Amino acid sequence: MSLVWLASLGVLAVVVAVLTPYVFRTESTWQAAAWLVMLVGTVAFIAVLVRAERLIGRLGRQADSDASEG
């Protein structure tokens, strides 16, 4: 599943890299690259937040199950 996730992110990055200059109507490739970096950074940050939320939820459920056993 991780490989599918990474492959889909790679395809998404290529699509965004190709479409970014047209979407933002930039004249420079560097401007397009800057927009792309900001977009990828935002998506990565959101992914980290989702992962952290799931981890915290899992740890909370484990703590609840440990407390009910004892």
Contacts in CASP RR format, 6 or more apart in sequence:
PFRMAT RR
TARGET T0000
AUTHOR 0000-0000-0000
METHOD contacts of the structure
MODEL  1
MSLVWLASLGVLAVVVAVLTPYVFRTESTWQAAAWLVMLVGTVAFIAVLV
RAERLIGRLGRQADSDASEG
13 36 0 8 1.000
13 40 0 8 1.000
16 36 0 8 1.000
16 39 0 8 1.000
16 40 0 8 1.000
17 32 0 8 1.000
17 36 0 8 1.000
20 26 0 8 1.000
20 32 0 8 1.000
20 35 0 8 1.000
20 36 0 8 1.000
20 39 0 8 1.000
21 29 0 8 1.000
21 31 0 8 1.000
21 32 0 8 1.000
24 31 0 8 1.000
24 32 0 8 1.000
24 35 0 8 1.000
26 32 0 8 1.000
26 35 0 8 1.000
END
